[in-house]
């Protein structure tokens, strides 16, 4: 089994590689093991929204941090791959939250800015990087900016310029890459890559967005899928229940993944 430092180094290399890093997000031990078992899997990413929903909490740091970290720690113990965690906005203290996450084996994370003032957001990035250095782990920060999804009614050009300004500032503060969730067509993704840097932009895969290979061709480093993976699993469960209530039978194609 690789050491935590080696896993962090591996995760950084995966982001820098020419191939886009594809991360179907997980939310508990059994989902992590199911994804990790695939030969295509190179790393594991948690979905904060999905973990919160698992315990009956809404998204946005409503789940107690201790409970979130307990789950991500269990995921780390269950797989041999590097694990990157969704840590929302840092639970009020991004540096301390990352220090605690490192303590349970995490080697990377998303930390979002929620469009807080730029200076405050940059300080949070610096605190995350400092926490990794103090713990002796080259922590991989996927610094998230909500410029494209929290911009309200402002023009798309303004949101795009904001995302690029914030992204550059976060990279200068030590982040490895910049996560820009939202609906990104080819033109918008291209401009983000041109403005922030090739292999420095991370996106989300949602219905209506480009395929991973299309983002890869544009120079995007990483694509993750947030709560959509759990939503698909729950859709399959509910659809099966509907069929069983209608006197259906359990399909023979089910795999024993638990």
C-alpha positions in Angstrom: 0.0 0.0 0.0 1.3 3.4 -0.9 2.0 6.0 1.8 -0.1 9.1 2.2 2.7 11.2 0.7 3.0 8.9 -2.3 -0.8 9.0 -2.8 -0.8 12.8 -2.8 2.0 12.8 -5.4 0.1 10.3 -7.5 -3.0 12.5 -7.4 -1.0 15.5 -8.5 0.5 13.6 -11.4 -3.0 12.4 -12.5 -4.1 16.0 -12.7 -1.0 17.0 -14.8 -1.3 14.1 -17.2 -2.5 14.6 -20.8 -5.6 12.4 -20.1 -8.5 14.0 -18.2 -8.9 12.5 -14.7 -12.4 11.0 -14.5 -13.9 10.8 -11.0 -17.3 9.2 -10.5 -18.0 10.5 -7.0 -18.7 8.1 -4.1 -20.5 8.6 -0.8 -19.8 5.6 1.5 -17.6 2.6 1.8 -19.6 0.3 -0.5 -19.9 2.8 -3.3 -16.2 3.6 -3.0 -15.2 -0.1 -3.2 -17.5 -0.6 -6.2 -15.8 2.2 -8.1 -12.3 1.4 -6.9 -12.7 -2.2 -8.2 -12.8 -1.0 -11.8 -9.5 -1.2 -13.6 -10.1 2.3 -15.0 -10.2 3.9 -11.6 -7.1 5.9 -10.7 -8.4 7.9 -7.7 -11.5 8.3 -5.6 -13.5 11.5 -5.0 -16.2 11.9 -2.4 -19.4 14.0 -2.9 -20.2 16.1 0.1 -23.8 16.5 -1.0 -24.2 12.7 -1.2 -22.5 12.0 2.1 -24.8 14.5 3.8 -27.9 13.0 2.2 -26.8 9.5 3.3 -27.1 10.8 6.9 -30.3 12.8 6.3 -28.7 16.2 6.1 -29.0 18.9 3.4 -26.1 20.1 1.4 -23.9 23.0 2.4 -22.2 22.1 5.7 -25.4 21.1 7.5 -23.8 17.7 8.3 -21.5 17.8 11.4 -17.9 17.9 10.3 -17.0 15.0 12.6 -19.6 12.8 10.8 -18.3 13.9 7.4 -14.7 13.1 8.3 -15.6 9.8 9.8 -17.2 8.7 6.5 -14.3 9.9 4.4 -11.9 8.2 6.7 -13.8 5.0 6.3 -13.6 5.4 2.6 -9.8 5.9 2.8 -9.4 2.7 4.8 -11.5 0.7 2.3 -9.5 1.5 -0.9 -5.9 1.7 -1.9 -6.3 4.6 -4.3 -5.7 8.3 -3.5 -8.9 9.9 -2.1 -9.9 13.5 -2.7 -12.7 14.8 -0.4 -15.4 17.4 -0.9 -15.0 19.7 2.1 -17.5 22.3 1.1 -16.3 25.8 2.1 -14.0 24.5 4.9 -16.5 24.5 7.7 -15.5 27.9 9.0 -11.7 27.1 9.1 -10.4 25.7 5.9 -6.9 25.1 7.2 -8.0 23.3 10.3 -10.5 21.2 8.4 -7.9 20.1 5.9 -5.5 19.3 8.7 -8.1 17.0 10.2 -8.9 15.5 6.8 -5.2 14.7 6.4 -5.4 13.0 9.7 -7.9 10.5 8.3 -5.9 9.9 5.2 -7.2 12.4 2.6 -4.6 13.6 0.1 -6.7 16.2 -1.8 -9.9 18.2 -1.5 -12.3 20.6 -3.1 -12.8 23.8 -1.0 -15.3 26.3 -2.4 -15.2 30.1 -2.3 -19.0 30.7 -2.4 -18.1 34.0 -4.0 -16.7 35.4 -0.7 -14.4 38.5 -1.2 -11.3 37.5 -3.2 -8.8 38.3 -0.4 -10.7 36.1 2.0 -10.9 33.3 -0.5 -7.2 33.5 -1.3 -6.4 33.4 2.5 -8.4 30.2 2.7 -6.4 28.6 -0.1 -3.2 29.7 1.6 -4.4 28.1 4.9 -5.1 24.8 3.1 -1.7 24.7 1.5 0.0 25.6 4.9 -2.0 22.8 6.6 -0.6 20.3 4.1 2.9 21.6 4.6 2.6 21.4 8.4 1.4 17.8 8.2 4.1 16.8 5.7 1.7 16.0 2.9 1.8 17.7 -0.5 -1.9 18.3 -0.4 -3.7 18.5 -3.7 -6.2 21.4 -3.6 -8.9 21.6 -6.3 -9.9 25.2 -5.4 -13.5 25.7 -6.3 -14.9 29.0 -7.5 -18.7 29.5 -7.7 -18.3 32.3 -10.2 -20.3 30.5 -12.8 -23.1 29.1 -10.6 -23.6 31.8 -8.0 -23.4 34.8 -10.3 -27.1 35.4 -10.3 -28.3 37.6 -13.1 -25.0 39.1 -14.0 -23.8 38.7 -17.6 -21.9 35.5 -18.5 -18.9 37.6 -19.5 -18.7 39.0 -16.0 -18.9 35.6 -14.4 -16.3 34.2 -16.7 -13.9 37.1 -16.0 -14.5 36.6 -12.3 -13.8 32.8 -12.5 -10.5 33.5 -14.4 -9.4 36.2 -11.9 -10.2 34.0 -8.9 -8.7 30.9 -10.6 -5.4 32.7 -11.3 -5.3 34.0 -7.7 -5.9 30.6 -6.2 -3.1 29.0 -8.3 -0.8 31.8 -7.3 -1.7 31.0 -3.6 -0.7 27.3 -4.1 -3.8 25.5 -5.4 -3.1 22.7 -7.9 -6.1 23.4 -10.1 -9.4 25.4 -10.2 -12.8 23.8 -10.1 -15.4 25.7 -12.0 -18.7 23.9 -11.7 -21.6 24.9 -13.9 -22.9 24.5 -17.5 -19.8 24.9 -19.6 -20.1 24.6 -23.4 -17.0 24.2 -25.5 -16.5 27.9 -26.0 -16.7 28.7 -22.3 -14.5 25.8 -21.3 -11.9 26.9 -23.9 -11.9 30.4 -22.5 -11.5 29.1 -18.9 -8.5 27.0 -20.0 -7.0 29.9 -21.9 -7.5 32.2 -18.9 -6.5 29.9 -16.1 -4.1 27.5 -17.7 -4.0 24.2 -19.6 -4.4 21.2 -17.2 -5.4 23.6 -14.5 -9.2 23.6 -14.9 -11.6 21.1 -13.3 -15.2 20.7 -14.3 -18.4 18.8 -13.4 -20.2 16.3 -15.5 -23.9 17.0 -15.4 -26.7 16.4 -18.0 -26.2 18.8 -20.9 -22.5 19.3 -20.4 -19.8 18.0 -22.8 -18.4 14.5 -22.7 -15.1 13.9 -20.8 -13.2 13.4 -24.0 -14.4 16.7 -25.4 -13.2 18.5 -22.2 -9.9 16.7 -22.4 -9.4 17.9 -26.0 -9.8 21.5 -24.7 -7.1 21.0 -22.0 -9.3 20.4 -19.0 -7.6 18.4 -16.2 -10.4 16.8 -14.3 -14.0 15.9 -14.4 -16.1 14.8 -11.5 -19.8 14.1 -11.2 -20.9 15.4 -7.8 -24.3 14.1 -6.5 -25.4 12.7 -9.9 -23.8 9.3 -9.2 -25.9 8.9 -6.0 -29.0 10.2 -7.8 -28.6 7.6 -10.5 -28.2 4.8 -7.9 -31.3 6.0 -6.0 -33.2 6.3 -9.3 -32.3 2.6 -10.1 -33.4 1.6 -6.6 -36.7 3.5 -6.8 -37.4 2.1 -10.3 -36.7 -1.4 -9.1 -39.1 -0.9 -6.2 -41.8 0.4 -8.5 -41.4 -2.6 -10.7 -41.5 -5.0 -7.7 -44.6 -3.3 -6.4 -46.1 -4.0 -9.9 -45.3 -7.7 -9.4 -42.0 -7.6 -11.3 -39.0 -9.8 -10.6 -35.5 -9.0 -9.6 -33.4 -8.9 -12.9 -30.8 -11.5 -13.4 -28.3 -8.8 -14.5 -27.7 -7.6 -10.9 -24.1 -7.9 -9.8 -23.1 -8.8 -6.3 -21.2 -5.7 -5.4 -21.9 -5.7 -1.7 
